[in-house]
């Protein structure tokens, strides 16, 4: 039986910290599915303050310096306080600027009792209760803002769509908005590697009732005491298992997490990182595009996943936006719609990677819409000679380029198509689609394959002939962008309101599965995630087509032996010419007149 609930609120001595600190404040959930405990950090000498709320599984009481010591050592020192925590606003900084912070342990984690079921409908409903509770407290002005990175951003989209009372604005900073397409199944292919790492290190390690947390410097032990292993297992919905066992968006596991993006009505500032090419980038762009908010803004950044949130210049953007909607102090035209809708950082030149100071050389430019209205969607055609050319090839005889299926990061199987050197500087900013005619056949004596997995990468080669790498999520070197598609899930729903020529819409329903048989040539449109690069005069682009992960995927690998089994995929893959055009459509941005 579960241990009885303890009331264990601690109000710390006001002389201990430069803010009022209440620990383990209990919020009773309206559906009685558990309780949420939060820490409240409030400025002194202010009776009522606007509130910034975070809700997530990483432990409200685990200090940033313990969660990721190296990262913490590199964070802007202005955001170092006794209660700094991974991917969340620092109480020391924000209380000094007149904000209260409510940092809640997600249901089933830390000190919050209930079932651990990350990113679920039920935990989003619990987040709804937390927002409304924060708006209703006597020390609150009644206005709540959302601010946080990654999980603490992704959860914002889902709770904002539920329109809790008091929610006034949101800043989802590098946070996916589409659970299936952005995170779990890229083009229908299971992205298993990161999910397992994340689940084991950052979630299960902090489950409510898990023994030994304090001994491992992973926050305090559970107030009510430890739970036995069998109860811990029963109290959690294992994401690694669920994502492997569910394949389609109409499976109840995925369907239960869906919401209507246009229901998001509050002012929002979506911050997307060009280097987040395997997890968050797409979600920030599409979240911005699809949200129903009248006042919405899209900002692009570069750099590692953990640090830019705390850069001085980025914090000033956050504070300017929040002040406008939570304090009525608008210094930049956010509340009137006069602020630029889109703020781009332009990746021009080779400044190296994982070098924040060097990346400051990238220029910025503002636009009033996304995609940029003057975009010229331009086809570059693949040729049998492995070129990318702007002119459509004529009278192409049937021929195919072959590469082995089931490539891996350690043994990549790929073919690359390269442009001629650009004769003028050319900006590419926006969404990319590749159209390919593909087929496969088995090896003699091997099982007959039933599918094809396509892994696409766009790479930039400098005028000096060197590939330019950019800063990835963990500071690793990454190319421009990537895209994926399982050919059996190639069906496009052109009647859907979200279908666009530059971003084909797939429902990924179980009823959408189409056959893939040897020898048949299938035309497939592959969504490649949005990107930006200023191609210098003399620079080149490479379109890489592979049968598995290649350089730049880092920890975000698609290497499940079940999802990508030899029985299903092993054989030879082909790109076919003479069966229709093969091309990639690039969003070229002409200079303003």
ABEGO torsion letter per residue (X at the ends): XBBBBBBABBBBBAAABABBBBBGBBBBBAAGAEBBBBBBBBBBGBABBBBBBBBBAAEAABBAAAABAAAAAABBAAABBAABBBGBBBAAAAAAAGBBBBBBBBBGBEABBEBBBBGBAAAAAAAAAAAAAAAABAABAGBBBBBEBEAAAAAAAAAAAAGBBGBABBBBBGBBABAAAAAABBGGBBBAAAAAAAAAAAAAAABBGBBGAAAAGAEBBBAAEBBBAAAAAAABBBAAAAAAABABAABAAAAAABBBAAABABBBBBBBBAABAAAAAAAAAAAAAABABABBBBBBBBEBAAAAAABAAAAAAAAAAAAAAAAGBBAAGAAAGABBABBBBBBBEBAEBGBAAAAAABBBBBBABOBBAABBBBBBBBBAAGBBBABBBBGBBBBBBBBBBGBBAABBBBBBBBBBBBABBBBBBEBBBBBBBBBBBBBBGBBBBABBBBBBBBBBBBAAGBBBBBBBAAGBBBBABBBBBBAAAABBBAABAABBAABBBBAGBAAABBBBBBGBBBBBBBBBBBBBBBBBBGBBBBBBBBABBBBGAEABBBABAAABBAAAABEBBBBBBGAEBBBBBBBBBBBBX
